Every structure is written in C-alpha cells, then in structure tokens.
Amino acid sequence: MDAPIVVGFDGSRTAGSALAWAADDARRRDLPLRVVHVHEPWAAEHAFGVSASRRTSTEECHRMLADAAERARELAPRTEVSTAVVTGAVVERLRTESETADTVVVGSRGHGGFAGLVLGSVGLGLTGSAQSPVVVVRTPPRVPVGEIVVGYDGSPCADLAVEYALIQARAREARVRVLHGRRYPVMAPHPVGFGPLPLDDTAEVRQRLLIWREKATDVEMVEQIVDLHPVPALAAASRTADLAVVGSRGLGAFNSTMLGSVSHGILHRAHCPVAVVSALRTAP
C-alpha cells in the first residue's frame, strides 16, 4: 500500500491552505490523503460556561474533519481520503504519523500561534525531527509557475532534498532550479578592508550534481551558483517557484542540531510552500 500524504488539520486558515496543497499533491502523485487532527488530552470537552448539551470538543473535532474530508474530495475527486482524530501532544503525534507517511503537510501557524509569528511551534518542531519530508504552507495555492527550487550544499541531506525536488518536478512537469550559495570561511584571514572570500567549491558541487543529472534525464535541471548567503538567495528564488526544498541540516550544522540555520531561515522568509527533508530519512 502506498504511503499517504498526511495533513495536520486544526481548522485554522493556514491549515486550510495546507489541506488544499496536500490534496493537490496526493492527486498529482496518485497517493492516498490522510487528514489528521491532534486532540490534546488536557483540552476541556466543554468550554467554560457552555451547556453540557452542546457538542463536546471531541464531537467538534470529528465534525471539523468531516468537513475537511469533503473539501479534499472536491479538490481531488479520485483520491482516497481518510481522517483520524488522535490524542496527544501535536508535534509528537505528527512525528509518529511521519514514520509511515510519504509527506506530512502543516500550515505555518495554527490556532495557538501568535499573530506576529510567521512560523508556529508545530511547524518548527516537526521539521527538525520528522521521519518524512515536511511541507509547511503559509498561503493559499497560487497559479503554478513550473519551477521547484532546491537549496544544495553537497551534504547528504541536500542530496535527499534534490531527490524530493525531482519527485515533485515529475509530478508537476516542472523544472528544478538547484541553488548553491558559496560557503564563506568562518575565521579565514582576508585583506584589510575586505570581507571574507567565498570558497570556490563550484567544481565539486557541479560534479555532484552531474550524478543527479544522469539519474534524472527526464527532468530539466538548472544550476545557479551565487556569492550570497543561501537564505536570502532561496527567499528571492521562492518568489517565482511552486515549492522550495531544503535539507533539515547542511554542511554547516552541528551534529546535535536537528534543524539547520538555512532551513530555519527559509521557513520564515519563503514566499511559497517549503519542504524540509529530514536527515533522519534513509538516503537512496
């Protein structure tokens, strides 16, 4: 049985956008869709001052999921759609869902988020620890432009990100723009009055990407190497992309860090949905 696209749903605006993205992805890739709501056990069944004859919190969750499933079937009529209410802490339960999911999709902020935050605690906590790729969706789907942008630094996790970008590109008949921001030495000496010089790893990156070109002759791949930090470079590229893909940790991340600075930064600054491919995922 194919692994499903799992979407975390709490009825918020961004969860609705995540549902639409997940339904579209499931339709394109002919995968089942599983709509999951996590019911926290400490939540009261009845709001304070509300009559016990009114619907309980659990009943409201099931009704909300039924409405979400109906919406998903409208968006993807031929897709198998199922729902589940699970009990526990949101990040932990969605992390468990990721163990058997093709992809987990969440909105950038749920009902519990502060208005000034771009990314909520669920998206931030899940992207660094999930077993499957996690897609964070901030805005409603827009007209496709036919390009997937992926950040690449030559690390094993970046290779997993390229793999996922190619899967998405095939499903969308899109091209893949592989963006590499040349690394800067942390403590390297440089002439007085000038900033640090970029390490010229262009040849190494292109050699590694050549392997991917040979594996994916059916997908157009465009290389873009810039002397710019990856976060602003990816943020700029995301303005004209359908999806931005990054690995959860790159070459500069500490081994104990679950989410690297680039993936963390692009989650806050991207103008399109962002897929974070975990280092916990098994390499091809």
SVG drawing of the C-alpha trace seen along z (x, -y; Angstrom):
<svg xmlns="http://www.w3.org/2000/svg" viewBox="-28 -49 73 51">
<polyline fill="none" stroke="black" stroke-width="0.4" points="0.0,0.0 1.3,-3.5 2.3,-5.7 -0.2,-8.6 0.2,-12.3 -0.7,-13.3 -2.0,-16.8 -2.3,-18.1 -5.6,-20.0 -6.9,-22.2 -9.4,-24.4 -7.2,-27.4 -6.7,-29.5 -3.3,-28.1 -4.4,-24.6 -7.0,-25.1 -4.1,-26.1 -2.2,-23.1 -5.2,-20.9 -5.5,-22.3 -1.8,-21.8 -1.9,-18.2 -5.0,-17.3 -3.3,-18.6 -0.1,-16.7 -2.0,-13.5 -3.9,-13.9 -0.8,-14.6 1.1,-11.7 -1.8,-9.3 -1.3,-8.8 -3.9,-8.5 -4.6,-11.5 -4.9,-11.2 -6.4,-14.2 -5.3,-14.2 -6.4,-16.3 -4.5,-16.0 -6.7,-16.4 -4.7,-17.4 -5.8,-15.4 -5.7,-18.5 -8.3,-20.3 -11.7,-20.6 -14.6,-18.8 -16.9,-21.8 -15.8,-25.4 -16.3,-27.2 -19.9,-28.4 -21.2,-26.3 -24.1,-24.0 -23.3,-20.2 -26.0,-19.7 -23.8,-21.4 -21.3,-19.4 -18.2,-18.3 -14.7,-19.2 -14.2,-15.7 -17.5,-15.8 -16.5,-19.2 -13.2,-17.7 -14.9,-14.9 -17.3,-17.3 -14.4,-19.6 -12.6,-16.6 -15.7,-15.5 -15.9,-19.0 -12.2,-18.9 -12.5,-15.5 -15.4,-16.7 -13.4,-19.7 -10.4,-17.4 -12.7,-15.2 -13.9,-18.2 -10.3,-19.2 -9.2,-15.7 -12.2,-13.5 -10.3,-10.4 -8.1,-10.5 -8.6,-8.1 -9.3,-10.3 -9.4,-9.2 -9.5,-11.0 -8.3,-10.4 -8.5,-12.1 -5.5,-11.2 -4.8,-12.2 -1.6,-13.6 0.9,-16.5 0.7,-17.8 4.3,-17.6 4.8,-14.2 1.8,-12.7 2.5,-14.2 6.1,-13.0 4.6,-9.5 2.5,-10.0 5.6,-10.8 7.0,-7.3 4.5,-5.8 3.8,-8.9 5.2,-9.9 5.0,-13.5 3.5,-15.5 1.9,-18.8 1.1,-21.5 0.1,-25.2 2.7,-27.8 0.6,-28.7 -2.3,-27.1 -4.9,-28.4 -2.4,-28.6 0.1,-30.9 0.7,-34.5 -0.3,-36.9 3.2,-38.3 4.9,-34.9 5.5,-33.7 6.1,-30.1 4.3,-28.3 5.8,-25.9 4.3,-22.8 5.9,-23.6 9.2,-24.5 9.3,-21.4 8.2,-19.0 10.6,-20.0 13.6,-19.1 12.5,-15.7 10.1,-14.1 11.0,-10.9 9.3,-12.0 9.6,-15.3 7.5,-18.1 5.9,-20.7 5.0,-24.0 2.3,-26.0 1.7,-29.7 -0.6,-30.9 -3.4,-29.5 -2.2,-27.7 -1.4,-30.1 -1.2,-29.6 1.7,-27.1 4.8,-28.6 6.5,-25.3 9.6,-25.5 10.9,-23.8 13.9,-25.5 16.2,-23.4 19.0,-24.6 22.1,-22.5 25.5,-22.4 26.7,-19.0 25.7,-17.4 23.9,-14.0 20.8,-15.9 21.0,-18.2 21.0,-15.1 17.8,-13.9 16.3,-17.4 17.3,-17.1 15.7,-13.6 12.4,-15.0 12.5,-18.1 12.8,-15.7 9.8,-13.7 7.8,-16.9 9.1,-18.2 8.0,-15.0 4.5,-15.2 4.2,-18.8 6.0,-18.6 8.3,-21.4 12.0,-22.1 14.3,-22.1 16.5,-25.1 19.4,-23.9 20.7,-26.9 24.0,-26.9 25.3,-29.8 29.1,-29.5 30.3,-29.0 32.4,-31.5 35.2,-30.6 34.4,-31.3 37.9,-32.5 39.9,-32.7 42.2,-35.8 41.4,-38.3 42.8,-41.6 42.2,-44.6 39.0,-46.4 37.5,-43.5 35.1,-40.8 35.9,-37.0 36.3,-35.5 34.0,-32.7 35.4,-29.2 35.4,-28.1 33.6,-24.8 31.9,-25.3 33.6,-22.4 32.8,-20.0 29.1,-21.0 28.8,-20.7 30.4,-17.2 27.9,-16.0 25.0,-17.5 26.2,-15.7 25.3,-12.4 21.8,-13.7 21.6,-14.8 22.5,-11.3 19.8,-9.8 17.1,-12.3 17.4,-12.8 13.6,-13.3 13.7,-16.5 15.2,-19.8 17.7,-20.9 19.1,-24.4 22.2,-25.3 22.5,-28.6 25.6,-29.3 25.7,-32.7 28.1,-34.5 25.3,-35.1 24.1,-33.5 21.6,-30.7 18.7,-32.1 18.2,-35.4 19.1,-33.7 16.4,-31.0 13.9,-33.6 14.3,-35.6 14.0,-32.4 10.9,-31.4 9.0,-34.4 8.8,-32.6 8.7,-28.9 5.9,-26.5 7.9,-24.9 11.2,-25.5 13.1,-22.4 15.9,-22.2 17.5,-19.6 17.0,-19.9 20.7,-20.2 23.6,-21.1 27.4,-21.0 27.4,-23.9 25.1,-22.4 26.3,-20.9 25.6,-17.2 23.3,-17.8 21.2,-20.4 18.0,-18.9 17.2,-22.0 20.0,-24.0 20.2,-27.7 19.3,-27.7 16.2,-25.5 15.1,-27.6 15.7,-30.8 13.9,-29.9 10.9,-28.7 10.5,-32.2 11.2,-34.1 9.9,-31.9 7.1,-33.2 6.0,-29.7 5.5,-26.4 8.7,-24.9 9.6,-21.2 12.1,-20.3 13.7,-16.8 14.9,-15.3 18.4,-14.0 16.6,-11.1 15.3,-9.9 17.1,-7.0 19.2,-8.0 18.5,-6.5"/>
</svg>
